[in-house]
Amino acid sequence: MWLLAGAAMVAALPAAAAAKKAAADDPRIGVLEQELRDVKSELAEIKHTQTDQAASQDNSAALIDLKRSTSAQYVDVNNRFDALTRADVANGRVTFVSPDSRFSFALRTLVQFDAAYFGQGRNPASVDLNSGTNFRRAQVGFTGTAWRDFSYNLTLDFAGNGVEKSGYIYTAFIEYDGFKPFGFRVGAFAPPAGLDDSTGSADLLFLERASGSDIARNIAGSPSREGASIFAQGDNYLVSVAYTTKKAGDAATFDEQSAVVGRAAWLAYSDSDLKWELDADLTHVFKLPDAVANGATSATNNLASFSNGPEVGVDSTKTVNTGNIDASTITEFGFETGLAWREFYGQGGYYHYSIERRASALPDPDFDGWYALLTWSITGESHAYDPVTASFRGLRPAHPLGDGGFGAFELKARYSNIDLNYLPFTATTAGGVPGGEQNVWTLGANWYPTQGIRFALDYDNVHVSHPNAVGNNISTDVIALRSQLSL
């Protein structure tokens, strides 16, 4: 029995040594590995002694003593291994974890390179949409935990919508999670502002969010927004309230914007085949920013505007735009839903925006936007639900390229509408807002050759109408391709 136990330990030792391979660069590892080799040698002596057991049983006591000392040495070596910082490269992300798991550090990268061609329709002479290439996102940063109950994130971005940038704070916050299910966050971050908004940039199904969602999140949310939030999060719910101000890096603002952004999400149904989420959000700006000091006397203060582009980030043109509106407050609310059923996924949402003017003699304008989308994974994967963000992730290929398969493929379609017209036939001096109405049909496909890499192909049909000035109408077809690396 002793000899069989010793043989089992011999078989387990190489696996134990391999499990510690992650810290191979640590000089202490060489010492520990040598000790393990010594243990293995002693166990080999035990096995060798087995051949002489039939002839003599006089050394049985010596074997027992050797087994006991070897086991103690084995435990000691493993305890010293456990005291080392653990390193891992799971899914390509470099991660370090302290021996007591109270501290962690992980490097993160997201690169999205877009190429697009705009087929110009019968557009006004002043409209020339840009065909070309652009790094939509080029992010590097790190995340982790500290003292177990704190977490942090610092991410810089060197890209943007229509043009690359020299680098800016995309996310920089600290968070306390010691009062589960509640959490507290402060810094620069994107406060939860809806289902489409909370879907991570690496998990977006289309190259850009729908226009209605993009306008809603940029009122007082979106990345780089400075503020503080409190939230409660569980396996099937998320409730968040954030106080937000300006975006990190905004200049020439003497009195910052003040706003509240709220979201409530509920996973109403969940089983192995189907997951259905309901979502509502509310944003209220109760103080608009001042561009210069002594804002009460400046015409450049307290201005609000809504605008958006053709839902392709290679061109930064604002195809619909309300222009500046002298405002007192802004309110937005929205409702969304998402449903994942086996290889199918559907999502939709409606948004309403209203502006209260400072000049009471003029009517207060309001606007609407909505979208609906559907995808089909032709390789059979499902979109997993992420309870941390209360949103759905991109596909994770069941059979990655180079590992017995060709990755995951999905087909997709979306329709989005944003209407920024308010009394368009009324003069702007009397309260009219001829911002334009945009409708975009998008068809496309996503290929995930392996987790962390994605190629997305979108075809967009864009129409912008101005009922008060048909000569300003825009019509264009767009072919766009995104290459993405996410670690």
Secondary structure, DSSP 8 states (H G I E B T S, - for coil): -HHHHHHHHHHHHHHHHHHTGGGTTSHHHHHHHHHHHHHHHHHHHHHHHGGGTTT--TTHHHHHHHHHHHHHHHHHHHHHHHTS-EEE-GGG--EEE-TTSS-EEEEEEEEEEEEEEEEE-S--TT-----EEEEEEEEEEEEEEETTTEEEEEEEE---SSS--S-EEEEEEEEEEEETTEEEEEEEE-----HHHHS-GGG-SSSS--HHHHHHHHHH-STTEEEEEEEEE-SSEEEEEEEEEEETT--S-SB--EEEEEEEEEEEEE-SSEEEEEEEEEEEEEE--BSSSSGGG-TTSSEE--EE-SS-TT----SEE---EEEEEEEEEEEEEEEEETTEEEEEEEEEEEEEES-TTS---EEEEEEEEEEEETT-----EETTTTEE-----SS-BTTTB--EEEEEEEEEEEEEEESTTS-GGGT-EEEEEEEEEEEEEEEEEETTEEEEEEEEEEEEE-TT-GGG-EEEEEEEEEEEEE-
